[in-house]
Amino acid sequence: MSYDVVVIGGGPSGLMASIAAAEKGAKTLLLEKGRKLGTKLAISGGGRCNVTNRLPEEEVIKHIPGNGKFLFSPFSVFNNYDIIAFFEEMGVDLKEEDHGRMFPVSNSAKTVVNALINKLDELGAEVRMKTPVKAVHYDQNEHTVILDSGEKLYTKSLIIAVGGKAVPHTGSTGDGYSWAKKAGHTVTALYPTEVALTSNEAFIQNRSLQGLSLRDVSLSVLNKKGKPIITHRMDMIFTHFGISGPAVLRCSQFAVKELMKGHEKVSMLLDVLPDKQKDHLIQEILKNMENSPKKSFKNILKGLVPERLLDHMLTIHKIDGEQKSATVSKEAVRNVIHDLKHFRFDVHGSLPLKKAFVTGGGVSIKEVVPKTLQSKFMHGLYFCGEILDIHGYTGGYNITSALVTGRLAGLNAAAENKAGSDV
Ligand SMILES: Cc1cc2nc3c(=O)[nH]c(=O)nc-3n(C[C@H](O)[C@H](O)[C@H](O)COP(=O)(O)OP(=O)(O)OC[C@H]3O[C@@H](n4cnc5c(N)ncnc54)[C@H](O)[C@@H]3O)c2cc1C
């Protein structure tokens, strides 16, 4: 069989690419190896499908630290607000939640995925499920897609939308990288991002803080000189292997990149009381101690931070929390408060890519035309979504990147087939 456009991968980027190509009248085929379309899209945002983010365009790009700037050009054609309009036109009402995250009003991922499937159907695009692609061959006029079954399909334009390598049970097993290399593309080093970090610190290994959640803390990744590379203020949790939670996920790619430079460990700096000034806090506590000299030191500090963390700090400084505050030295107070404001510890690695939310690295963006998503090396070849070396924070930013790059790849793949098309 011969097609104008074949799209490999039925994630958000491939679905959008197929819709865009079919809208332009291209004979379009979408190939998906799994039993379902949009599997990863459906589990995003805690299973409610975080379709995009409605922060201003520049903010969205700032939240895509992995080459987000590449998206300035595609955004000039189709941006996050266009995604919102696109879904609403299909009858999917969206609502805004914290940090600009957009979800279907139904709170059901099915609403979003079904709307995309219905749209494909309405446009007459062909969809083949349970159809893994084994290989691709590039040629002068047409490219050949070889299925696992041995069947061969021919296409003028090929869109590779197979995602990265994170959470492979969703179908994203990194199949597209070798196809990109075959066309002469560079695939930059792959690494886990939006991932929990591991630590060999004794307090992690002996699990003394395991399960402790901290709300609204400030967490930084430090460089070798002890200067913050990045700071995020969000929640976090200590686990049996290290640290996790929103602040950690956002910091993770910066820590992982430092470790990739060959450093054995990376220092993290935690401020558990980001709204309080250290000196004020010390003065406040010293005053309370003076007013209540018979109260135990631990009682004076009660409510400041979770008790388990306080116990940990007291243990580090060998302070008996039960002793009367009159007997506690000013230096001890300073030490404890210093650690609550500047708790420094090391991380030594991360969970593997298969347990990360997002893949760092991928097809080099230098070799792809930003406005068309076309390969600079091969006619009729396009890349979109997480296979590209673009990665953002969770919160709808990766999905935005997938939908926007998918849209442009689809429009332009169709146009390449149809001289004079009005893209
Ligand atoms: C648990 C989880 C939560 C997430 N939450 C968020 C969030 O809140 N916000 C956010 O922005 N991002 C989130 N992400 C990331 C986001 O879901 C992905 O970045 C996005 O889905 C990537 O889209 P894609 O189309 O490039 O690839 P994918 O969604 O990975 O889709 C690729 C598709 O290609 C198919 N495929 C692969 N190989 C072949 C082959 N050989 N033949 C045929 N088909 C093939 C796969 O089966 C898959 O269906 C989350 C990810 C995970 C795992």
The ligand as a MOL file (V3000), in Angstrom:
LIG
                    3D

  0  0  0     0  0            999 V3000
M  V30 BEGIN CTAB
M  V30 COUNTS 53 58 0 0 0
M  V30 BEGIN ATOM
M  V30 1 C 3.3940 8.6710 34.2860 0
M  V30 2 C 3.6420 9.8350 33.3630 0
M  V30 3 C 3.0570 11.0680 33.6390 0
M  V30 4 C 3.3110 12.1640 32.8090 0
M  V30 5 N 2.7390 13.3570 33.1270 0
M  V30 6 C 2.9760 14.4050 32.3470 0
M  V30 7 C 2.3850 15.6630 32.6350 0
M  V30 8 O 1.6290 15.8060 33.5950 0
M  V30 9 N 2.6830 16.7010 31.8080 0
M  V30 10 C 3.5130 16.5610 30.7180 0
M  V30 11 O 3.7450 17.5180 30.0020 0
M  V30 12 N 4.0720 15.3880 30.4220 0
M  V30 13 C 3.8180 14.3220 31.1930 0
M  V30 14 N 4.3860 13.1190 30.8740 0
M  V30 15 C 5.2050 13.0310 29.6390 0
M  V30 16 C 4.3150 12.9620 28.3770 0
M  V30 17 O 3.2680 12.0250 28.5810 0
M  V30 18 C 5.1600 12.5720 27.1640 0
M  V30 19 O 6.1930 13.5070 27.0100 0
M  V30 20 C 4.3220 12.5230 25.8880 0
M  V30 21 O 3.3490 11.5180 25.9580 0
M  V30 22 C 5.2220 12.2610 24.6800 0
M  V30 23 O 4.4050 12.1570 23.5400 0
M  V30 24 P 4.9180 11.4190 22.2260 0
M  V30 25 O 3.7630 11.4300 21.2870 0
M  V30 26 O 6.1740 11.9940 21.7880 0
M  V30 27 O 5.2630 9.9410 22.6750 0
M  V30 28 P 4.4540 8.8230 23.4740 0
M  V30 29 O 3.3240 9.3830 24.2170 0
M  V30 30 O 5.5020 8.0820 24.2140 0
M  V30 31 O 3.8530 7.9070 22.3190 0
M  V30 32 C 4.6660 7.1610 21.4550 0
M  V30 33 C 3.8210 6.0600 20.8300 0
M  V30 34 O 4.5860 5.3980 19.8180 0
M  V30 35 C 4.3090 4.0210 19.8720 0
M  V30 36 N 5.4320 3.2720 19.2950 0
M  V30 37 C 6.6980 3.1870 19.7860 0
M  V30 38 N 7.4510 2.4130 18.9940 0
M  V30 39 C 6.6570 1.9930 17.9720 0
M  V30 40 C 6.8670 1.1490 16.8510 0
M  V30 41 N 8.0410 0.5460 16.6200 0
M  V30 42 N 5.8380 0.9450 16.0060 0
M  V30 43 C 4.6070 1.5230 16.2210 0
M  V30 44 N 4.3630 2.3130 17.2680 0
M  V30 45 C 5.3740 2.5470 18.1490 0
M  V30 46 C 4.1200 3.7410 21.3450 0
M  V30 47 O 3.4100 2.5360 21.5740 0
M  V30 48 C 3.3980 4.9870 21.8270 0
M  V30 49 O 1.9960 4.8110 21.7630 0
M  V30 50 C 4.1610 12.0080 31.6860 0
M  V30 51 C 4.7470 10.7800 31.4100 0
M  V30 52 C 4.5010 9.6920 32.2310 0
M  V30 53 C 5.1550 8.3850 31.9200 0
M  V30 END ATOM
M  V30 BEGIN BOND
M  V30 1 1 1 2
M  V30 2 1 2 3
M  V30 3 2 2 52
M  V30 4 2 3 4
M  V30 5 1 4 5
M  V30 6 1 4 50
M  V30 7 2 5 6
M  V30 8 1 6 7
M  V30 9 1 6 13
M  V30 10 2 7 8
M  V30 11 1 7 9
M  V30 12 1 9 10
M  V30 13 2 10 11
M  V30 14 1 10 12
M  V30 15 2 12 13
M  V30 16 1 13 14
M  V30 17 1 14 15
M  V30 18 1 14 50
M  V30 19 1 15 16
M  V30 20 1 16 17
M  V30 21 1 16 18
M  V30 22 1 18 19
M  V30 23 1 18 20
M  V30 24 1 20 21
M  V30 25 1 20 22
M  V30 26 1 22 23
M  V30 27 1 23 24
M  V30 28 2 24 25
M  V30 29 1 24 26
M  V30 30 1 24 27
M  V30 31 1 27 28
M  V30 32 2 28 29
M  V30 33 1 28 30
M  V30 34 1 28 31
M  V30 35 1 31 32
M  V30 36 1 32 33
M  V30 37 1 33 34
M  V30 38 1 33 48
M  V30 39 1 34 35
M  V30 40 1 35 36
M  V30 41 1 35 46
M  V30 42 1 36 37
M  V30 43 1 36 45
M  V30 44 2 37 38
M  V30 45 1 38 39
M  V30 46 1 39 40
M  V30 47 2 39 45
M  V30 48 1 40 41
M  V30 49 2 40 42
M  V30 50 1 42 43
M  V30 51 2 43 44
M  V30 52 1 44 45
M  V30 53 1 46 47
M  V30 54 1 46 48
M  V30 55 1 48 49
M  V30 56 2 50 51
M  V30 57 1 51 52
M  V30 58 1 52 53
M  V30 END BOND
M  V30 END CTAB
M  END
